[in-house]
Amino acid sequence: MSGAPPDNGPGSGEPPAPILTPAQCRAARALLWWSQAELAARSAVSSVTIRNFERGRSSLRAATARLLRLTLERAGVALIDGVGVGDMRGPERPEGREPSGPGARLTGAETFRT
């Protein structure tokens, strides 16, 4: 048995994990000290789209979600899919610890405040 996250793709019986959740987007921006306008400028996604997504008013097209995720990751944010506990995945997870939810952490951002 490997430590890889489970396959939540087609045919697995589980819905696919989202590319980016609204909470992850907000958290990642906060880690970078970016406003919605800053993320919009860096990703070429409109600030209205970002605002509506983060507030749960609308979902993103897959391509837009991938673009936002890539922009945040290139700036130094690691987006956690929620399968493991922190960095621990699969069978290495301590006994009694439940998987954490999706999240974000800073890995080495290009900038903190701009």
For each residue, the residues with C-beta under 8 A, 3 or more apart:
1: 90 91
2: 90
3: 89 90 91 92
4: 89 90
5: 8 81 83 84 89 90
6: 12 14 83
7: 12
8: 5 12 14 15 16 17
9: 12 16
10: 16
11:
12: 6 7 8 9
13:
14: 6 8
15: 8
16: 8 9 10
17: 8 81 82 83 102
18: 21 65 102
19: 60 62 65 66 69
20: 24 25 60 65 68 69 72 79
21: 18 24 25 102
22: 25 26 53 54 55 56
23: 26 27 102 103
24: 20 21 27 28 79 80 102 103 104
25: 20 21 22 28 29 39 50 53 54 68 72
26: 22 23 29 30 54
27: 23 24 30 31 103 104
28: 24 25 31 32 72 77 79 104
29: 25 26 32 34 35 36 38 39 72
30: 26 27 33
31: 27 28 77 104 105 106 109
32: 28 29 38 72 75 76 77 106 109 111 112
33: 30 111 112 113 114
34: 29 38 39 42 75 114
35: 29 38 39
36: 29 39 40 47 50 51 54
37: 40 41 47
38: 29 32 34 35 41 42 114
39: 25 29 34 35 36 42 43 45 47 50 68 71 72
40: 36 37 43 44 45 46 47 49 50
41: 37 38 44
42: 34 38 39 71 75
43: 39 40 67 68 71
44: 40 41 67
45: 39 40 49 50 64 67 68
46: 40 49 50
47: 36 37 39 40 50 51
48: 51 52
49: 40 45 46 52 53 58 60 64
50: 25 36 39 40 45 46 47 53 54 68
51: 36 47 48 54 55
52: 48 49 55 57 58
53: 22 25 49 50 56 57 58 59 60
54: 22 25 26 36 50 51
55: 22 51 52
56: 22 53
57: 52 53
58: 49 52 53
59: 53
60: 19 20 49 53 64 65 68
61: 64 65
62: 19 65 66
63: 66 67
64: 45 49 60 61 67 68
65: 18 19 20 60 61 62 68 69
66: 19 62 63 69 70
67: 43 44 45 63 64 70 71
68: 20 25 39 43 45 50 60 64 65 71 72
69: 19 20 65 66 72 73 79
70: 66 67 73 74
71: 39 42 43 67 68 74 75
72: 20 25 28 29 32 39 68 69 75 77 79 104
73: 69 70 76 77 78 79
74: 70 71 110
75: 32 34 42 71 72 109 110 111
76: 32 73 106 107 108 109 110
77: 28 31 32 72 73 104 105 106 107 109
78: 73 104 105 106 107
79: 20 24 28 69 72 73 102 103 104
80: 24 84 86 100 102 103 104 105
81: 5 17 102
82: 17 99 100 101 102 103
83: 5 6 17 89 90 99
84: 5 80 87 88 89 90 93 99 100
85: 88 93 94 97 98 99 100
86: 80 100
87: 84
88: 84 85 92 93 94 97
89: 3 4 5 83 84 92 93
90: 1 2 3 4 5 83 84 93
91: 1 3
92: 3 88 89
93: 84 85 88 89 90 97 99
94: 85 88 97
95:
96:
97: 85 88 93 94
98: 85
99: 82 83 84 85 93
100: 80 82 84 85 86 103
101: 82
102: 17 18 21 23 24 79 80 81 82
103: 23 24 27 79 80 82 100
104: 24 27 28 31 72 77 78 79 80
105: 31 77 78 80
106: 31 32 76 77 78 109
107: 76 77 78
108: 76
109: 31 32 75 76 77 106 112
110: 74 75 76
111: 32 33 75 114
112: 32 33 109
113: 33
114: 33 34 38 111
